[in-house]
Amino acid sequence: MSKLSSENGLSLKQSGVRWLWLAALVFIVDIGSKLLVMNTMEYGWPNRIELLPFFNLLYVHNTGAAFSFLSDAGGWQRWLFAAIALGVCAMLIFWMRKLPAKQKLANISYALIIGGALGNLFDRLYHGYVVDFLDFYVGTYHWPAFNIADMGICIGAGLIILDGFLSDKDKKKQAVKH
């Protein structure tokens, strides 16, 4: 076994941290897309690019969290959300070290969340706000604008829920067999 191993005896190669490449990919795609938007689009609603009858590209800043939560709090929220992102990433990496790499769904979900959290953390620390640009709507109702990092976080959270249902189903099957 490799000298670098987690407490449960898994080498780093055997553990879920092997999936951190996916977090890096989400981070790179997120930052790249935000740079593209910032360098090619004008800021704000009048400058939106209408692509589909339900979707615009719209360059906006979000100083808050999801749905602009605490966006008008005066600046302290930047550091709160940064601390939360770092704490969540540390916790998920800790869990990934304990999970076997073959538990793909859990590791993929954690990696997506880590990549998204780090993408938005970079924005908060570098710009003081998060760059959002995906604007979906129905009629005059617009969903709050979001970005690739937010997609990673939401898809990762959904996969955690799915994994919970699938794990419960597997446990019930095992109980029936015994």
ChimeraX commands (.cxc) that place a marker at each C-alpha (Angstrom):
marker #1 position 0.00,0.00,0.00 radius 0.5
marker #1 position 1.17,3.53,-0.73 radius 0.5
marker #1 position 2.57,5.59,2.14 radius 0.5
marker #1 position -0.14,8.15,1.51 radius 0.5
marker #1 position -3.34,6.55,2.69 radius 0.5
marker #1 position -6.52,7.55,4.40 radius 0.5
marker #1 position -7.47,6.28,7.86 radius 0.5
marker #1 position -9.64,3.50,6.42 radius 0.5
marker #1 position -6.64,1.92,4.66 radius 0.5
marker #1 position -7.40,3.17,1.15 radius 0.5
marker #1 position -4.50,4.61,-0.78 radius 0.5
marker #1 position -5.21,8.00,-2.29 radius 0.5
marker #1 position -5.42,6.31,-5.69 radius 0.5
marker #1 position -8.06,3.89,-4.37 radius 0.5
marker #1 position -10.02,6.60,-2.56 radius 0.5
marker #1 position -12.56,9.04,-3.91 radius 0.5
marker #1 position -9.99,11.84,-4.16 radius 0.5
marker #1 position -9.15,10.24,-7.47 radius 0.5
marker #1 position -12.30,12.04,-8.71 radius 0.5
marker #1 position -10.96,15.52,-7.91 radius 0.5
marker #1 position -10.02,15.89,-11.59 radius 0.5
marker #1 position -13.74,16.50,-12.14 radius 0.5
marker #1 position -13.72,19.33,-9.59 radius 0.5
marker #1 position -10.77,20.87,-11.45 radius 0.5
marker #1 position -12.64,20.55,-14.75 radius 0.5
marker #1 position -15.76,22.26,-13.36 radius 0.5
marker #1 position -13.57,25.03,-11.91 radius 0.5
marker #1 position -11.72,25.60,-15.22 radius 0.5
marker #1 position -14.89,25.59,-17.34 radius 0.5
marker #1 position -16.59,27.92,-14.86 radius 0.5
marker #1 position -13.76,30.45,-14.70 radius 0.5
marker #1 position -13.23,30.26,-18.46 radius 0.5
marker #1 position -16.92,30.90,-19.19 radius 0.5
marker #1 position -16.99,33.83,-16.76 radius 0.5
marker #1 position -13.89,35.36,-18.35 radius 0.5
marker #1 position -15.47,34.96,-21.78 radius 0.5
marker #1 position -18.64,36.70,-20.61 radius 0.5
marker #1 position -16.74,39.51,-18.87 radius 0.5
marker #1 position -14.53,40.13,-21.91 radius 0.5
marker #1 position -17.22,39.96,-24.59 radius 0.5
marker #1 position -20.46,41.22,-23.03 radius 0.5
marker #1 position -21.60,44.54,-21.65 radius 0.5
marker #1 position -22.90,44.49,-18.09 radius 0.5
marker #1 position -26.60,44.53,-17.27 radius 0.5
marker #1 position -30.11,43.84,-18.50 radius 0.5
marker #1 position -30.23,46.11,-21.57 radius 0.5
marker #1 position -27.23,44.23,-22.99 radius 0.5
marker #1 position -28.66,40.71,-22.74 radius 0.5
marker #1 position -28.28,38.35,-25.67 radius 0.5
marker #1 position -31.55,36.61,-26.46 radius 0.5
marker #1 position -30.77,33.06,-27.61 radius 0.5
marker #1 position -34.04,31.15,-27.19 radius 0.5
marker #1 position -37.63,32.07,-26.27 radius 0.5
marker #1 position -36.80,31.02,-22.69 radius 0.5
marker #1 position -33.05,31.74,-22.39 radius 0.5
marker #1 position -30.77,34.79,-22.45 radius 0.5
marker #1 position -27.12,35.41,-21.78 radius 0.5
marker #1 position -27.03,38.23,-19.25 radius 0.5
marker #1 position -23.87,39.48,-17.54 radius 0.5
marker #1 position -24.62,40.41,-13.91 radius 0.5
marker #1 position -22.83,40.50,-10.56 radius 0.5
marker #1 position -24.11,38.76,-7.43 radius 0.5
marker #1 position -22.65,39.88,-4.11 radius 0.5
marker #1 position -24.91,37.49,-2.23 radius 0.5
marker #1 position -25.44,33.76,-2.33 radius 0.5
marker #1 position -28.15,31.72,-4.05 radius 0.5
marker #1 position -30.94,33.94,-5.39 radius 0.5
marker #1 position -28.94,37.01,-4.26 radius 0.5
marker #1 position -29.43,36.08,-0.59 radius 0.5
marker #1 position -27.73,38.77,1.56 radius 0.5
marker #1 position -26.63,40.71,-1.54 radius 0.5
marker #1 position -27.36,44.02,0.20 radius 0.5
marker #1 position -25.65,43.12,3.50 radius 0.5
marker #1 position -22.77,45.59,3.15 radius 0.5
marker #1 position -19.79,43.37,2.32 radius 0.5
marker #1 position -19.33,41.07,5.33 radius 0.5
marker #1 position -21.28,38.33,3.53 radius 0.5
marker #1 position -18.36,37.93,1.11 radius 0.5
marker #1 position -16.21,36.51,3.90 radius 0.5
marker #1 position -19.02,34.41,5.37 radius 0.5
marker #1 position -19.71,32.74,2.02 radius 0.5
marker #1 position -15.96,32.26,1.44 radius 0.5
marker #1 position -15.61,30.53,4.82 radius 0.5
marker #1 position -18.64,28.33,4.10 radius 0.5
marker #1 position -17.22,27.35,0.69 radius 0.5
marker #1 position -13.84,26.44,2.19 radius 0.5
marker #1 position -15.49,24.47,5.00 radius 0.5
marker #1 position -17.75,22.54,2.64 radius 0.5
marker #1 position -14.85,21.75,0.29 radius 0.5
marker #1 position -12.70,20.53,3.18 radius 0.5
marker #1 position -15.52,18.34,4.48 radius 0.5
marker #1 position -16.25,16.83,1.06 radius 0.5
marker #1 position -12.57,16.10,0.38 radius 0.5
marker #1 position -12.36,14.44,3.81 radius 0.5
marker #1 position -15.35,12.24,2.90 radius 0.5
marker #1 position -13.86,11.48,-0.52 radius 0.5
marker #1 position -10.67,10.24,1.16 radius 0.5
marker #1 position -12.77,7.72,3.08 radius 0.5
marker #1 position -14.86,6.57,0.12 radius 0.5
marker #1 position -13.58,4.00,-2.35 radius 0.5
marker #1 position -13.11,5.45,-5.86 radius 0.5
marker #1 position -15.56,2.84,-7.17 radius 0.5
marker #1 position -18.44,4.60,-5.36 radius 0.5
marker #1 position -18.77,6.76,-8.43 radius 0.5
marker #1 position -22.06,8.55,-7.82 radius 0.5
marker #1 position -21.09,9.89,-4.39 radius 0.5
marker #1 position -17.61,10.90,-5.54 radius 0.5
marker #1 position -18.89,12.58,-8.69 radius 0.5
marker #1 position -21.47,14.52,-6.70 radius 0.5
marker #1 position -18.86,15.70,-4.19 radius 0.5
marker #1 position -16.45,16.67,-6.98 radius 0.5
marker #1 position -19.13,18.70,-8.79 radius 0.5
marker #1 position -19.94,20.59,-5.59 radius 0.5
marker #1 position -16.25,21.22,-4.83 radius 0.5
marker #1 position -15.56,22.52,-8.35 radius 0.5
marker #1 position -18.59,24.81,-8.22 radius 0.5
marker #1 position -17.82,26.07,-4.73 radius 0.5
marker #1 position -14.22,26.85,-5.70 radius 0.5
marker #1 position -15.35,28.63,-8.89 radius 0.5
marker #1 position -17.65,30.94,-6.96 radius 0.5
marker #1 position -15.08,31.31,-4.15 radius 0.5
marker #1 position -12.51,32.51,-6.70 radius 0.5
marker #1 position -14.99,35.16,-7.91 radius 0.5
marker #1 position -15.79,36.32,-4.38 radius 0.5
marker #1 position -12.14,36.66,-3.40 radius 0.5
marker #1 position -10.90,38.14,-6.67 radius 0.5
marker #1 position -13.82,40.35,-7.74 radius 0.5
marker #1 position -15.85,40.75,-4.55 radius 0.5
marker #1 position -18.89,39.29,-6.33 radius 0.5
marker #1 position -19.87,36.24,-8.36 radius 0.5
marker #1 position -20.29,36.59,-12.13 radius 0.5
marker #1 position -23.63,35.18,-13.32 radius 0.5
marker #1 position -24.79,35.00,-16.93 radius 0.5
marker #1 position -27.34,32.23,-17.55 radius 0.5
marker #1 position -30.86,33.68,-17.55 radius 0.5
marker #1 position -33.82,31.30,-17.95 radius 0.5
marker #1 position -37.37,32.63,-17.96 radius 0.5
marker #1 position -41.02,31.92,-18.69 radius 0.5
marker #1 position -43.02,34.89,-19.92 radius 0.5
marker #1 position -41.97,37.78,-17.69 radius 0.5
marker #1 position -40.81,35.58,-14.80 radius 0.5
marker #1 position -37.01,35.24,-14.74 radius 0.5
marker #1 position -35.21,32.64,-12.69 radius 0.5
marker #1 position -32.26,34.31,-10.92 radius 0.5
marker #1 position -29.23,34.35,-13.22 radius 0.5
marker #1 position -26.60,31.71,-12.46 radius 0.5
marker #1 position -23.35,30.24,-13.80 radius 0.5
marker #1 position -21.52,26.96,-14.46 radius 0.5
marker #1 position -20.34,26.73,-10.83 radius 0.5
marker #1 position -23.95,26.96,-9.65 radius 0.5
marker #1 position -24.87,24.18,-12.09 radius 0.5
marker #1 position -22.12,21.98,-10.65 radius 0.5
marker #1 position -23.34,22.61,-7.12 radius 0.5
marker #1 position -26.99,21.93,-7.97 radius 0.5
marker #1 position -26.29,18.82,-10.05 radius 0.5
marker #1 position -23.96,17.54,-7.32 radius 0.5
marker #1 position -26.63,18.10,-4.65 radius 0.5
marker #1 position -29.20,16.32,-6.81 radius 0.5
marker #1 position -26.85,13.38,-7.27 radius 0.5
marker #1 position -26.35,13.15,-3.49 radius 0.5
marker #1 position -30.13,12.87,-3.10 radius 0.5
marker #1 position -30.30,10.27,-5.88 radius 0.5
marker #1 position -27.44,8.33,-4.29 radius 0.5
marker #1 position -29.35,8.34,-1.00 radius 0.5
marker #1 position -32.41,6.83,-2.66 radius 0.5
marker #1 position -30.35,4.25,-4.53 radius 0.5
marker #1 position -28.40,3.31,-1.38 radius 0.5
marker #1 position -31.65,2.87,0.57 radius 0.5
marker #1 position -33.01,0.68,-2.23 radius 0.5
marker #1 position -29.83,-1.45,-2.19 radius 0.5
marker #1 position -30.02,-1.78,1.61 radius 0.5
marker #1 position -33.64,-2.94,1.38 radius 0.5
marker #1 position -32.70,-5.52,-1.27 radius 0.5
marker #1 position -29.89,-6.81,0.97 radius 0.5
marker #1 position -32.25,-7.03,3.96 radius 0.5
marker #1 position -34.77,-9.06,1.93 radius 0.5
marker #1 position -32.04,-11.53,0.85 radius 0.5
marker #1 position -31.03,-12.18,4.47 radius 0.5
marker link #1:1,2 radius 0.2
marker link #1:2,3 radius 0.2
marker link #1:3,4 radius 0.2
marker link #1:4,5 radius 0.2
marker link #1:5,6 radius 0.2
marker link #1:6,7 radius 0.2
marker link #1:7,8 radius 0.2
marker link #1:8,9 radius 0.2
marker link #1:9,10 radius 0.2
marker link #1:10,11 radius 0.2
marker link #1:11,12 radius 0.2
marker link #1:12,13 radius 0.2
marker link #1:13,14 radius 0.2
marker link #1:14,15 radius 0.2
marker link #1:15,16 radius 0.2
marker link #1:16,17 radius 0.2
marker link #1:17,18 radius 0.2
marker link #1:18,19 radius 0.2
marker link #1:19,20 radius 0.2
marker link #1:20,21 radius 0.2
marker link #1:21,22 radius 0.2
marker link #1:22,23 radius 0.2
marker link #1:23,24 radius 0.2
marker link #1:24,25 radius 0.2
marker link #1:25,26 radius 0.2
marker link #1:26,27 radius 0.2
marker link #1:27,28 radius 0.2
marker link #1:28,29 radius 0.2
marker link #1:29,30 radius 0.2
marker link #1:30,31 radius 0.2
marker link #1:31,32 radius 0.2
marker link #1:32,33 radius 0.2
marker link #1:33,34 radius 0.2
marker link #1:34,35 radius 0.2
marker link #1:35,36 radius 0.2
marker link #1:36,37 radius 0.2
marker link #1:37,38 radius 0.2
marker link #1:38,39 radius 0.2
marker link #1:39,40 radius 0.2
marker link #1:40,41 radius 0.2
marker link #1:41,42 radius 0.2
marker link #1:42,43 radius 0.2
marker link #1:43,44 radius 0.2
marker link #1:44,45 radius 0.2
marker link #1:45,46 radius 0.2
marker link #1:46,47 radius 0.2
marker link #1:47,48 radius 0.2
marker link #1:48,49 radius 0.2
marker link #1:49,50 radius 0.2
marker link #1:50,51 radius 0.2
marker link #1:51,52 radius 0.2
marker link #1:52,53 radius 0.2
marker link #1:53,54 radius 0.2
marker link #1:54,55 radius 0.2
marker link #1:55,56 radius 0.2
marker link #1:56,57 radius 0.2
marker link #1:57,58 radius 0.2
marker link #1:58,59 radius 0.2
marker link #1:59,60 radius 0.2
marker link #1:60,61 radius 0.2
marker link #1:61,62 radius 0.2
marker link #1:62,63 radius 0.2
marker link #1:63,64 radius 0.2
marker link #1:64,65 radius 0.2
marker link #1:65,66 radius 0.2
marker link #1:66,67 radius 0.2
marker link #1:67,68 radius 0.2
marker link #1:68,69 radius 0.2
marker link #1:69,70 radius 0.2
marker link #1:70,71 radius 0.2
marker link #1:71,72 radius 0.2
marker link #1:72,73 radius 0.2
marker link #1:73,74 radius 0.2
marker link #1:74,75 radius 0.2
marker link #1:75,76 radius 0.2
marker link #1:76,77 radius 0.2
marker link #1:77,78 radius 0.2
marker link #1:78,79 radius 0.2
marker link #1:79,80 radius 0.2
marker link #1:80,81 radius 0.2
marker link #1:81,82 radius 0.2
marker link #1:82,83 radius 0.2
marker link #1:83,84 radius 0.2
marker link #1:84,85 radius 0.2
marker link #1:85,86 radius 0.2
marker link #1:86,87 radius 0.2
marker link #1:87,88 radius 0.2
marker link #1:88,89 radius 0.2
marker link #1:89,90 radius 0.2
marker link #1:90,91 radius 0.2
marker link #1:91,92 radius 0.2
marker link #1:92,93 radius 0.2
marker link #1:93,94 radius 0.2
marker link #1:94,95 radius 0.2
marker link #1:95,96 radius 0.2
marker link #1:96,97 radius 0.2
marker link #1:97,98 radius 0.2
marker link #1:98,99 radius 0.2
marker link #1:99,100 radius 0.2
marker link #1:100,101 radius 0.2
marker link #1:101,102 radius 0.2
marker link #1:102,103 radius 0.2
marker link #1:103,104 radius 0.2
marker link #1:104,105 radius 0.2
marker link #1:105,106 radius 0.2
marker link #1:106,107 radius 0.2
marker link #1:107,108 radius 0.2
marker link #1:108,109 radius 0.2
marker link #1:109,110 radius 0.2
marker link #1:110,111 radius 0.2
marker link #1:111,112 radius 0.2
marker link #1:112,113 radius 0.2
marker link #1:113,114 radius 0.2
marker link #1:114,115 radius 0.2
marker link #1:115,116 radius 0.2
marker link #1:116,117 radius 0.2
marker link #1:117,118 radius 0.2
marker link #1:118,119 radius 0.2
marker link #1:119,120 radius 0.2
marker link #1:120,121 radius 0.2
marker link #1:121,122 radius 0.2
marker link #1:122,123 radius 0.2
marker link #1:123,124 radius 0.2
marker link #1:124,125 radius 0.2
marker link #1:125,126 radius 0.2
marker link #1:126,127 radius 0.2
marker link #1:127,128 radius 0.2
marker link #1:128,129 radius 0.2
marker link #1:129,130 radius 0.2
marker link #1:130,131 radius 0.2
marker link #1:131,132 radius 0.2
marker link #1:132,133 radius 0.2
marker link #1:133,134 radius 0.2
marker link #1:134,135 radius 0.2
marker link #1:135,136 radius 0.2
marker link #1:136,137 radius 0.2
marker link #1:137,138 radius 0.2
marker link #1:138,139 radius 0.2
marker link #1:139,140 radius 0.2
marker link #1:140,141 radius 0.2
marker link #1:141,142 radius 0.2
marker link #1:142,143 radius 0.2
marker link #1:143,144 radius 0.2
marker link #1:144,145 radius 0.2
marker link #1:145,146 radius 0.2
marker link #1:146,147 radius 0.2
marker link #1:147,148 radius 0.2
marker link #1:148,149 radius 0.2
marker link #1:149,150 radius 0.2
marker link #1:150,151 radius 0.2
marker link #1:151,152 radius 0.2
marker link #1:152,153 radius 0.2
marker link #1:153,154 radius 0.2
marker link #1:154,155 radius 0.2
marker link #1:155,156 radius 0.2
marker link #1:156,157 radius 0.2
marker link #1:157,158 radius 0.2
marker link #1:158,159 radius 0.2
marker link #1:159,160 radius 0.2
marker link #1:160,161 radius 0.2
marker link #1:161,162 radius 0.2
marker link #1:162,163 radius 0.2
marker link #1:163,164 radius 0.2
marker link #1:164,165 radius 0.2
marker link #1:165,166 radius 0.2
marker link #1:166,167 radius 0.2
marker link #1:167,168 radius 0.2
marker link #1:168,169 radius 0.2
marker link #1:169,170 radius 0.2
marker link #1:170,171 radius 0.2
marker link #1:171,172 radius 0.2
marker link #1:172,173 radius 0.2
marker link #1:173,174 radius 0.2
marker link #1:174,175 radius 0.2
marker link #1:175,176 radius 0.2
marker link #1:176,177 radius 0.2
marker link #1:177,178 radius 0.2
view
